[in-house]
Amino acid sequence: MRTVFAALAIVVASSSAMACEVTMAQYSELQTGMSYAEAVQILGCDGEEMSSSEIAGIKTVMLMWEGESLGANMNAMFQNDKLVSKAQFGLK
């Protein structure tokens, strides 16, 4: 029984992650200086962390979100929880 619940949890988690696809409209709403929490509220899900570092007290995190079409995606860089840059490819 425990195996069934574990498998179900994996399927539900995978479905939730796959269901989040960002759009150009959402991307356009992101503003420099907003927090990661504010970005997630606009985008509807957490990003996938691509890299992170901390140098001289500045924490930098690069995250990626997938778009609706094949290969479409966006990246956002946060420093000390503030959006400092964003880029997209193929969002609709």
C-alpha positions as a printed NumPy array, in Angstrom:
array([[  0.   ,   0.   ,   0.   ],
       [  2.846,   2.373,   0.856],
       [  4.326,   1.836,  -2.646],
       [  1.023,   2.833,  -4.265],
       [  0.927,   6.093,  -2.291],
       [  4.564,   6.855,  -3.142],
       [  3.924,   6.239,  -6.843],
       [  0.785,   8.392,  -6.734],
       [  2.701,  11.214,  -5.04 ],
       [  5.35 ,  11.108,  -7.772],
       [  2.721,  11.232, -10.526],
       [  0.895,  14.14 ,  -8.874],
       [  4.159,  16.054,  -8.316],
       [  5.227,  15.445, -11.917],
       [  1.849,  16.53 , -13.271],
       [  1.943,  19.723, -11.22 ],
       [  5.442,  20.591, -12.383],
       [  4.576,  19.878, -16.007],
       [  1.365,  21.914, -15.832],
       [  3.245,  25.15 , -15.181],
       [  4.095,  26.812, -18.479],
       [  4.797,  30.533, -18.545],
       [  3.555,  32.925, -21.203],
       [  4.907,  36.134, -22.725],
       [  2.202,  38.07 , -20.865],
       [  3.451,  36.716, -17.53 ],
       [  7.073,  37.358, -18.512],
       [  6.206,  40.969, -19.391],
       [  4.731,  41.538, -15.922],
       [  8.058,  40.795, -14.217],
       [  9.766,  44.005, -13.093],
       [ 13.348,  44.631, -12.006],
       [ 13.566,  44.797,  -8.217],
       [ 10.641,  42.488,  -7.441],
       [ 11.201,  39.586,  -5.059],
       [ 11.268,  35.925,  -6.044],
       [  7.953,  35.426,  -4.196],
       [  6.362,  38.195,  -6.268],
       [  7.683,  36.608,  -9.479],
       [  6.327,  33.192,  -8.472],
       [  2.926,  34.766,  -7.789],
       [  2.882,  36.116, -11.361],
       [  4.314,  32.99 , -13.007],
       [  2.24 ,  30.495, -11.017],
       [  5.049,  28.149,  -9.988],
       [  8.604,  27.939,  -8.703],
       [ 11.436,  28.072, -11.2  ],
       [ 14.06 ,  25.38 , -11.653],
       [ 17.335,  26.519, -10.119],
       [ 20.056,  26.523, -12.766],
       [ 22.853,  27.993, -10.655],
       [ 23.54 ,  29.863,  -7.448],
       [ 26.502,  31.498,  -5.763],
       [ 27.292,  33.743,  -2.853],
       [ 30.197,  36.143,  -3.103],
       [ 30.925,  39.015,  -0.711],
       [ 27.473,  38.668,   0.86 ],
       [ 25.611,  38.825,  -2.461],
       [ 23.553,  35.696,  -3.188],
       [ 22.861,  35.235,  -6.89 ],
       [ 20.373,  32.646,  -8.17 ],
       [ 19.496,  31.893, -11.806],
       [ 16.173,  30.146, -12.391],
       [ 14.406,  28.776, -15.464],
       [ 10.746,  28.266, -16.365],
       [  9.453,  26.432, -19.424],
       [  7.033,  27.952, -21.93 ],
       [  4.08 ,  26.431, -23.74 ],
       [  5.776,  25.508, -27.028],
       [  8.722,  23.213, -27.682],
       [ 11.943,  24.862, -26.509],
       [ 10.24 ,  27.992, -25.176],
       [ 11.598,  29.152, -21.836],
       [ 12.528,  32.086, -19.666],
       [ 15.329,  32.741, -17.203],
       [ 15.447,  35.16 , -14.31 ],
       [ 18.385,  36.179, -12.155],
       [ 17.86 ,  37.274,  -8.561],
       [ 20.465,  38.908,  -6.343],
       [ 19.619,  39.011,  -2.633],
       [ 16.019,  38.112,  -3.582],
       [ 15.602,  40.974,  -6.079],
       [ 15.095,  40.448,  -9.817],
       [ 18.079,  41.935, -11.656],
       [ 17.667,  40.452, -15.156],
       [ 15.406,  38.274, -17.261],
       [ 15.511,  36.703, -20.725],
       [ 13.118,  34.599, -22.794],
       [ 13.051,  32.497, -25.918],
       [  9.938,  31.561, -27.866],
       [  7.285,  32.529, -25.302],
       [  3.812,  33.173, -26.709]])
